[in-house]
Amino acid sequence: MQDENAVNPETIQEVKNVMVADPEVPTPVKGKKAFFHFDFNSLLGLILLIGLIVLYVLFFLNRKHTDSGLPLNLQKSSGKSLSVVFVNIDSLNVNYEYVKVLRKDLESTGKKLQAEVLSEQSSLEKEAADFQKQIAANAITEEKAKIVYEELMQKQQGLMQKKDRYTQMVAEQEMTMNLKLVDSVTTFLKRFNRTYKFDCILGFKTGGEILVSNDTLDITRQVLDALNQEYATRKK
């Protein structure tokens, strides 16, 4: 802007010559200052004033535009909007083949442990029923009944401890499964984003932190297809 408004010496001289040569310009009365003396300094001051007005208008127009657009914290330092997309986690849990395999293993382990606990529980219930029949028929002495009762209580306590231990085992396996899933998806998305260079890839799920999303930002299908293709290649 400074280059555009610069006045070279030839132009100054030309302006002065025109002003001196104009016979209609009134000559101020001696000893009395003119109301407005139009010289080069006045011209420069007027140009600077106009420049300030233009900057002032541009500043507020730009501020208005920024306020009506994305928040400042969602803008790049270059002034461009962030490129944000999301992946539907619920869909990954249902359609990602690796998740299906991990879930199948988890369910298999859970069913195996549950079957073992149920078998021991059924056996313990049968022993308890036989013990009650013996007591009802007076077929067991009081001393013997006390011993059997204590044995049954110990077995019941041991069975409860085993159920708790197995429940913990299944929970730990489920946590491991989730960590494997997160690691698999995150590692893939890092490679995936080397091509597309999104600023942010979010994870959307029902009841999660993202309340509203634009479907045009959903890249779940592309990610799912690539994930399943990569997993199928690894299995070969």
LINWOVEN-V890487 format. One record per residue. N is the residue number from 1. RES is the residue in one letter. PHI is phi as a letter, one per 30 degrees, with the letter a starting at -180 (* if undefined). NEAR is the number of other ideal C-beta (glycine too) atoms within 10 Angstrom. Layout:
n = <N & N>
res = <RES & RES>
phi = <PHI & PHI>
near = <NEAR & NEAR>
This chain:
n = <1 & 2 & 3 & 4 & 5 & 6 & 7 & 8 & 9 & 10 & 11 & 12 & 13 & 14 & 15 & 16 & 17 & 18 & 19 & 20 & 21 & 22 & 23 & 24 & 25 & 26 & 27 & 28 & 29 & 30 & 31 & 32 & 33 & 34 & 35 & 36 & 37 & 38 & 39 & 40 & 41 & 42 & 43 & 44 & 45 & 46 & 47 & 48 & 49 & 50 & 51 & 52 & 53 & 54 & 55 & 56 & 57 & 58 & 59 & 60 & 61 & 62 & 63 & 64 & 65 & 66 & 67 & 68 & 69 & 70 & 71 & 72 & 73 & 74 & 75 & 76 & 77 & 78 & 79 & 80 & 81 & 82 & 83 & 84 & 85 & 86 & 87 & 88 & 89 & 90 & 91 & 92 & 93 & 94 & 95 & 96 & 97 & 98 & 99 & 100 & 101 & 102 & 103 & 104 & 105 & 106 & 107 & 108 & 109 & 110 & 111 & 112 & 113 & 114 & 115 & 116 & 117 & 118 & 119 & 120 & 121 & 122 & 123 & 124 & 125 & 126 & 127 & 128 & 129 & 130 & 131 & 132 & 133 & 134 & 135 & 136 & 137 & 138 & 139 & 140 & 141 & 142 & 143 & 144 & 145 & 146 & 147 & 148 & 149 & 150 & 151 & 152 & 153 & 154 & 155 & 156 & 157 & 158 & 159 & 160 & 161 & 162 & 163 & 164 & 165 & 166 & 167 & 168 & 169 & 170 & 171 & 172 & 173 & 174 & 175 & 176 & 177 & 178 & 179 & 180 & 181 & 182 & 183 & 184 & 185 & 186 & 187 & 188 & 189 & 190 & 191 & 192 & 193 & 194 & 195 & 196 & 197 & 198 & 199 & 200 & 201 & 202 & 203 & 204 & 205 & 206 & 207 & 208 & 209 & 210 & 211 & 212 & 213 & 214 & 215 & 216 & 217 & 218 & 219 & 220 & 221 & 222 & 223 & 224 & 225 & 226 & 227 & 228 & 229 & 230 & 231 & 232 & 233 & 234 & 235 & 236>
res = <M & Q & D & E & N & A & V & N & P & E & T & I & Q & E & V & K & N & V & M & V & A & D & P & E & V & P & T & P & V & K & G & K & K & A & F & F & H & F & D & F & N & S & L & L & G & L & I & L & L & I & G & L & I & V & L & Y & V & L & F & F & L & N & R & K & H & T & D & S & G & L & P & L & N & L & Q & K & S & S & G & K & S & L & S & V & V & F & V & N & I & D & S & L & N & V & N & Y & E & Y & V & K & V & L & R & K & D & L & E & S & T & G & K & K & L & Q & A & E & V & L & S & E & Q & S & S & L & E & K & E & A & A & D & F & Q & K & Q & I & A & A & N & A & I & T & E & E & K & A & K & I & V & Y & E & E & L & M & Q & K & Q & Q & G & L & M & Q & K & K & D & R & Y & T & Q & M & V & A & E & Q & E & M & T & M & N & L & K & L & V & D & S & V & T & T & F & L & K & R & F & N & R & T & Y & K & F & D & C & I & L & G & F & K & T & G & G & E & I & L & V & S & N & D & T & L & D & I & T & R & Q & V & L & D & A & L & N & Q & E & Y & A & T & R & K & K>
phi = <* & d & d & d & c & d & c & d & e & d & d & d & d & d & d & d & d & d & d & d & d & d & d & d & d & d & d & e & d & d & i & b & d & d & d & b & c & d & b & d & d & d & d & d & d & d & d & d & d & d & d & d & d & d & d & d & d & d & e & d & d & d & d & d & d & d & d & d & c & d & e & e & d & c & b & d & d & d & j & d & d & d & c & b & b & b & b & d & d & e & d & d & d & c & c & d & d & d & d & e & d & d & d & d & d & d & d & d & d & d & d & d & d & d & d & d & d & d & d & d & d & d & d & d & d & d & d & d & d & d & d & d & d & d & d & d & c & h & c & b & d & d & d & d & d & d & d & d & d & d & d & d & d & d & d & d & d & d & d & d & d & d & d & d & d & d & d & d & d & d & d & d & d & d & d & d & d & d & d & d & d & d & d & d & d & d & d & d & d & d & d & e & d & d & d & c & h & d & d & a & c & c & c & c & b & d & i & d & d & d & d & b & b & c & d & d & c & d & c & d & d & d & d & d & e & d & d & d & d & d & d & d & d & d & d & d>
near = <8 & 6 & 5 & 7 & 11 & 9 & 12 & 8 & 7 & 8 & 12 & 14 & 10 & 11 & 15 & 12 & 10 & 10 & 12 & 9 & 8 & 8 & 5 & 4 & 11 & 6 & 6 & 11 & 8 & 5 & 5 & 7 & 8 & 10 & 6 & 6 & 9 & 12 & 11 & 13 & 9 & 11 & 14 & 13 & 10 & 11 & 14 & 11 & 10 & 11 & 14 & 10 & 10 & 11 & 11 & 10 & 10 & 10 & 10 & 10 & 10 & 11 & 10 & 10 & 9 & 13 & 9 & 7 & 12 & 12 & 8 & 8 & 6 & 12 & 14 & 11 & 5 & 5 & 9 & 10 & 11 & 12 & 13 & 14 & 20 & 20 & 23 & 20 & 19 & 14 & 16 & 20 & 14 & 12 & 16 & 21 & 15 & 20 & 20 & 14 & 13 & 19 & 16 & 10 & 12 & 15 & 11 & 10 & 15 & 16 & 10 & 11 & 17 & 14 & 10 & 13 & 17 & 11 & 10 & 16 & 16 & 10 & 12 & 15 & 11 & 10 & 15 & 16 & 10 & 11 & 16 & 10 & 11 & 15 & 14 & 9 & 8 & 8 & 10 & 16 & 10 & 8 & 8 & 11 & 14 & 11 & 11 & 17 & 13 & 10 & 12 & 14 & 11 & 10 & 16 & 16 & 10 & 12 & 15 & 12 & 10 & 15 & 17 & 10 & 11 & 17 & 14 & 10 & 13 & 15 & 10 & 10 & 15 & 15 & 10 & 12 & 17 & 13 & 10 & 13 & 18 & 12 & 10 & 18 & 21 & 11 & 10 & 15 & 19 & 10 & 10 & 19 & 14 & 8 & 7 & 12 & 7 & 17 & 13 & 11 & 20 & 15 & 17 & 18 & 15 & 7 & 6 & 11 & 8 & 10 & 7 & 4 & 14 & 9 & 6 & 7 & 15 & 16 & 18 & 17 & 12 & 13 & 21 & 18 & 11 & 15 & 22 & 15 & 10 & 15 & 17 & 11 & 8 & 7 & 8 & 4>
